[in-house]
Amino acid sequence: MQNLILQPGIRQKIEKRVDKILRDLGNPEPPLRLEEVRELLRLHVGFFQTDDDGLMQRAVHNLVMAGKQILARPSILLDVIRKRGIKALVVPD
């Protein structure tokens, strides 16, 4: 099998997208758990497929992630209130 040399622009795009995923995972120490990456991509793959990482896109991404997590596990709201108080629902983390 022959190694493929990627053009610098393609390499840069891949690095930006990987950095975006790692940032959303909280920059975990190795080894990286692929099930966590898959879950993140399952929740909002569109965000991680774009090169645009502006404030508005990040806000929409956070809302999409929160909404899907709440739909998947409605009791998460009670957990958040118990852990951080009612402020956690109105003050962004």
Buried (B, 14 or more C-beta within 10 A) or exposed (E): EEEEEEEEEEEEEEEEBEEBBBEBBEEEEEEEEEEBBEEBBEBBEEBBEEEEBEEEEBEBBBEBBBEEBEEEEEEEBEEBEEEEEEEBEEEEE
